[in-house]
Amino acid sequence: MKRIIAFSTITLACVAPAHAVDFNTDALKSMQKEGHAIVAEAQAARVYKASNGQCLAFSASALVLANCNGKKNQKWSLDGNSRLVASNGKCAGGAHLQACGNSKAQKWKHDSN
């Protein structure tokens, strides 16, 4: 029994008419500016409040909960490596501030609360 295999090649050429696209450059600039503002706000230092109404703070190298006052020791940023960075540049890891690294104890994420 012989098999017959046939191949057929079809080449289609589709040429779409060229149209110029007009961009509203003022709208694009406005959207870009708004996007930069959103990113800056997301990266800005903020205060983290616990369910008891106190704020996350640091004292020397210890993490503590204290009455919220918005001072420098209560300002935190979540960096691009999911680390909670204090205003002094050190990272929250467990119950202490420490030099920022890649340890699992320094990985944080925002939840719905």
N, C-alpha and C positions, 0 to 999 in steps of 0.2 A: 504494500500500500504506500503510495507516494503522497506526500503533503505538498500542496501548492500554496506558497506564501506570496502575496502580492503587496507591494508597497506603493503608496501614492503620496506624492508631495504636492501640496497646494500652497502657494505663496499669495498672500493677500496684501495688497498695499492700500493703506488707508491714509489719505492726506486730508487733514482737517484744515479748514481755512484759518489763517493766522488773524487773531484779533488782538488789538492792543488792550491792555488792562490798565485802568486808571485806579490808583490808590489814593485814598484820602490821607495824605501824609500828616495832617493835623490830628486826625483820629488815631492813626498809628502811634504818633508821639505821645498822645494822651494815654493810650492803652499801655504803652511801655512805661510811662511814668507811674501809672497806677500799679503795674506789676512790680516795679522796683520798690514802691512803698509797701506793698504786701510782704515782699521778701524781707525788707528791713524790719517791719513790725514783728514778723515771725522770729527773727534772729535777735531782737532786742532783749535786753535783760528784763526780767520780770520777777514778781514776788509769787511764791507758791504757798498757798494757804491750806493747812490741814483741816480735817473735818471738825476739829475742836475749836477752830477759829484762830489758832496761832499760825505763825509763818515759819517756814524753814529758814534757818539762819546758821551761821557758823561762828564759833568762838574758839580762837586759836585754830586747832586742827579738828575740833569736834563739831559734828552736826547736831544742832539743837532745835527745839521748837520754842519760839519766843513770841511775846506780844508783837503784833505787826506794827512796824514803824516806818517801813520803806527805806531804811538806811542801807548803806552799801553792803553790810554783811547779810542782807536779806535779798540781794539782787542775784539772779541766776539766769544763765543762758543755756539752751540746749543746742549743742554744736552739731556739725554735720556727721559726727561719729557717734551720735546718740549719747553723748556724755553731758552731764549736768555740771556746768562750769560756773564757779563762784566768781564774784567781782575781782578777787585776787588772782584769778587765773588757774586755780587748782580745781580738781574735779571731786565730786561727791562719789565716794566708793564705800559702800557699807555704811558705817556710822561715822566716818572720818573724811576729812579733806586730804587729798594726796596728789602727788604729781600725776598729771593726766597721762594715761597709757591706754592699753587695749584690753584691760582686764574685764571679765564678765561683770564684776561688781560695779563697774563704772558705766554700764549700759542702762539707759533709761528710756522710757517712752511715755507719751501722753495717752491717757485713756479717756473715756467719755466723761469722767468726773473731773 
